[in-house]
């Protein structure tokens, strides 16, 4: 039972991801979360307002299983496959996060200061909204999301995906080391 309650090791998760990618390539499909948003918006009639959403959503409906799987898998992971152990963080990281105002770094995967209603302030709500808009813009501008480029694009040796993933990493480093300390 301890095996189920701890994260799966790389030698289990990696081959399973590779198997999924092989199956997707075999069936001529691509993986990515941002395409699901486009499909859902098209299903809801967004094609009346923008040519970007004029696609055959029925041909993409299989990909909505990715969304359902992410929701169901997240629920199962949190409620049945998680334990209460804290993450082993570097003491320097803990002190830096404490200095930024985070109470218990490593006790949860996502800091409560960002997402719990009791901690929600106008500042954090504005950050979430602006961050969501920037992610949406970046996803559209890059022609896909991080999972699509990093998993599907790189595994099928697409040069634009390599460039996008390098950009994602550079953007993440800039956000973490320069912008985040300025915001907090």
C-alpha positions in Angstrom: 0.0 0.0 0.0 2.9 2.4 0.6 3.7 2.2 -3.1 0.3 3.6 -4.0 0.6 6.5 -1.5 3.9 7.8 -2.8 4.7 9.3 -6.1 5.4 6.8 -8.8 9.1 6.5 -9.7 10.4 7.7 -13.0 10.9 4.1 -14.3 7.1 3.7 -14.0 5.8 7.1 -15.0 8.2 7.6 -17.9 7.4 4.4 -19.8 3.7 5.0 -19.3 4.0 8.4 -20.8 6.0 7.0 -23.7 3.3 4.3 -24.2 0.6 7.1 -24.4 2.7 9.0 -26.9 3.3 6.0 -29.1 -0.5 5.3 -29.1 -1.2 8.9 -30.0 1.3 9.0 -32.8 0.0 5.6 -34.1 -3.5 7.0 -34.3 -2.4 10.3 -35.7 -3.5 12.4 -32.7 -1.6 15.0 -30.7 -1.7 15.7 -27.0 -2.2 19.2 -25.4 -4.6 20.9 -23.0 -5.0 24.2 -24.9 -6.6 22.5 -27.9 -9.4 21.3 -25.5 -10.2 24.9 -24.6 -10.6 25.7 -28.3 -12.8 22.7 -28.8 -15.0 23.6 -25.8 -15.3 27.2 -27.0 -16.3 26.0 -30.5 -18.9 23.6 -29.0 -20.4 26.6 -27.2 -20.7 28.7 -30.4 -17.6 30.9 -30.3 -17.3 30.3 -34.1 -20.0 32.9 -34.5 -17.6 35.6 -33.1 -14.1 34.5 -34.3 -12.8 32.5 -37.3 -10.3 30.9 -35.0 -13.1 28.8 -33.5 -14.5 27.7 -36.8 -13.3 24.1 -36.6 -14.9 20.7 -36.8 -15.2 20.2 -33.0 -16.6 16.7 -33.4 -13.3 15.6 -34.9 -11.6 16.9 -31.8 -14.1 15.6 -29.2 -11.9 12.6 -28.4 -9.4 15.0 -26.9 -12.0 16.1 -24.3 -11.3 12.8 -22.6 -7.9 14.4 -21.7 -9.8 17.0 -19.7 -12.1 14.4 -18.1 -9.0 12.3 -17.3 -7.2 15.2 -15.7 -10.2 16.1 -13.5 -10.9 12.5 -12.5 -7.2 11.6 -12.1 -6.6 14.7 -10.0 -9.5 13.8 -7.7 -8.3 10.2 -7.3 -4.7 11.4 -6.7 -5.7 13.9 -4.0 -8.3 11.8 -2.3 -6.9 8.3 -2.6 -3.3 8.3 -3.6 -1.9 11.1 -1.4 -0.3 11.0 2.0 0.5 13.7 4.5 4.2 13.7 4.2 5.8 17.1 3.4 8.1 17.7 0.5 11.8 17.7 1.3 12.8 21.3 0.3 16.2 22.8 0.6 16.5 25.0 3.8 17.5 28.0 1.6 14.4 27.6 -0.5 12.2 27.4 2.7 13.8 30.6 4.1 13.4 32.4 0.8 9.7 31.4 0.6 9.2 32.4 4.2 10.7 35.8 3.4 8.2 36.1 0.5 5.3 35.5 3.0 4.6 31.8 2.5 3.7 30.1 5.8 4.5 26.4 5.4 6.6 25.8 2.3 6.5 22.2 1.3 3.5 21.2 3.3 1.3 21.2 0.2 2.0 21.0 -3.5 0.4 24.3 -4.2 0.9 27.2 -1.8 -2.3 27.9 0.2 -1.5 31.6 0.0 -2.4 31.6 -3.7 -5.6 29.5 -3.7 -7.4 29.3 -0.4 -10.4 31.7 0.0 -9.3 32.8 3.4 -6.0 34.1 2.0 -7.5 35.5 -1.2 -6.8 39.3 -1.5 -7.5 41.7 -4.2 -3.8 41.6 -5.1 -3.8 37.8 -5.4 -7.0 37.8 -7.4 -5.6 40.4 -9.8 -2.4 38.3 -10.1 -4.5 35.2 -10.9 -6.5 37.0 -13.6 -3.5 38.6 -15.3 -1.6 35.4 -15.1 -4.5 33.5 -16.7 -4.7 36.0 -19.5 -1.0 35.9 -20.1 -1.0 32.1 -20.2 -3.9 32.2 -22.6 -2.2 34.7 -24.8 1.1 32.8 -24.7 -0.6 29.5 -25.5 -2.2 31.0 -28.5 1.0 32.9 -29.6 3.2 29.8 -29.2 0.7 27.5 -31.0 0.1 25.3 -28.1 0.6 24.8 -24.3 3.6 23.5 -22.4 2.3 20.0 -22.3 1.6 19.9 -26.0 5.0 21.3 -27.0 7.0 19.5 -24.3 5.4 16.1 -24.6 4.0 15.8 -28.1 6.2 18.3 -29.9 9.5 17.2 -28.5 8.7 13.5 -28.8 7.9 14.0 -32.5 11.1 16.1 -33.0 9.4 19.4 -34.0 11.8 22.3 -34.1 9.1 24.9 -33.2 8.3 22.9 -30.0 11.9 22.9 -29.0 12.0 26.7 -29.4 8.8 27.0 -27.5 10.0 24.8 -24.6 13.3 26.8 -24.3 11.1 29.9 -24.2 8.9 28.4 -21.4 12.0 27.6 -19.3 13.5 31.1 -19.8 10.1 32.7 -19.0 9.8 30.5 -15.9 13.3 31.5 -14.7 12.6 35.2 -15.2 9.3 34.9 -13.4 10.7 33.0 -10.5 13.9 34.9 -10.0 13.0 38.4 -11.0 9.2 39.1 -11.2 7.9 37.0 -8.3 10.1 38.7 -5.7 9.0 42.1 -7.1 5.3 41.1 -6.8 5.6 39.9 -3.2 
